Amino acid sequence: MVGVISTAALAAVGMSMQFMMIINVMMTLYVVGGNALISRFIGQGRKRRASALLFSLVVFAIVLSFFVSVGGYLGSSWIYAVMGSSPEVIEQGSIYFRVLSIGIVVIFIDNLLYNALSAAGDTKSSLYIKLFSACINAGLNYILIFGHFGFEARGIEGAAIATLIAYSFNVFAYYILINKMNSKLDFLPIIRLKDLLRVWNIGWSAALDRGISSMSFLVFVSIITAYGTAELAGYQVGLRVEGIAFMPGFGFAIAAMALIGQNIGKNDYDKAYELGIISGRIAYIFMGSVGVVMITIPEKLVGFFTQDALTIAVASKYLILVGLAQIPLAIMFVYSASLRGAGATRTTLKINVLSLWFLRVVPSYIAYKMGYGIVVIFMIMNIETLLKGVIYWYVYRQRTWLYTKV
């Protein structure tokens, strides 16, 4: 729907997702460590301890979100300008991101509650909540972007408002779910500093990993931005379509993280290892199948997002190339999540940082300076994904990560 407004609006919303990756760094500080500990507590049958930790993390998330909101609201235009965006993209992006920043608190809490329930083994409830939320988001987008049913047409601002309302619904639904009888977790109003420190001990390396990775992605996107608005929009659209393939990978990564943490809590290390292997196999079958579709009909998939001929051409080339890399990407998703579920976040930090900078960002910058086209940049990205998948496969097979102390 945003693509109907303009190519600049589409590029602006796409770039905002890159900025949200940086905000995700803040969430990683408490989400990854929280996942690892909550899943272990659940595996040990210690529901009260897990519930007290959840309450503590909600309080922490609310406090942290305030500072992120202020920074995002005041610095929205500057963020787009730093990325080298055109004036049109800066104008549209600052409108969108300023509104999104106001509601960062619901995004923080939604992310926490979703991951906490997943760590406890409840993913079905989140499925229904997210499905209903997606319908709310899409319906409000239609109403607020274009001005239907008597509402004012707000364009890209309407898209941001719709997103925040959908997130608010998520938080409300999670609150009702967790407070019902026989839920896997409760809000136990006890703050245990010892457990918070354990969360941060795991989370700081995961957050540093996500932070450096996000910065590398921003640098990577700025290289693509230098090619032009159509190339940037094409990359963002391609990334959206690729998200269809991401979903099985993310889903089974979450499953691996929760199941591995729970079984380590039970001291059943062999079962934890095997569950990661099974999750990885299912993920790469799903993602590989979607990759075949992306290679076969890229133009039709991109056509749902934009009708701009140049944007379609760029996005189609992107999809063909990334379609070839879906299997190693699935391995990377699941095995890296498995390591995080065991608390081995320092290992994932080293792998991700070295891989992204030395195998993706630096080679892409050199290729751009040497005058190579956007397709070469996409090829470098795929090669980095392949090599990272091989590295994670090797590290996973060593099993040493299973015995990480948290």
VENCOR-V173817 format. One record per run of one state. SS is the DSSP state (H for helix, E for strand, C for the rest). FROM is the first residue (numbers start at 1). TO is the last residue. If there is no record, write none. Layout:
ss from to
SS FROM TO
SS FROM TO
This chain:
ss from to
C 1 1
H 2 5
C 6 6
H 7 43
C 44 46
H 47 74
C 75 75
H 76 82
C 83 86
H 87 102
C 103 103
H 104 119
C 120 123
H 124 146
C 147 155
H 156 179
C 180 192
H 193 225
C 226 228
H 229 265
C 266 268
H 269 296
C 297 297
H 298 302
C 303 308
H 309 323
C 324 325
H 326 341
C 342 344
H 345 369
C 370 373
H 374 398
C 399 399
H 400 403
C 404 406
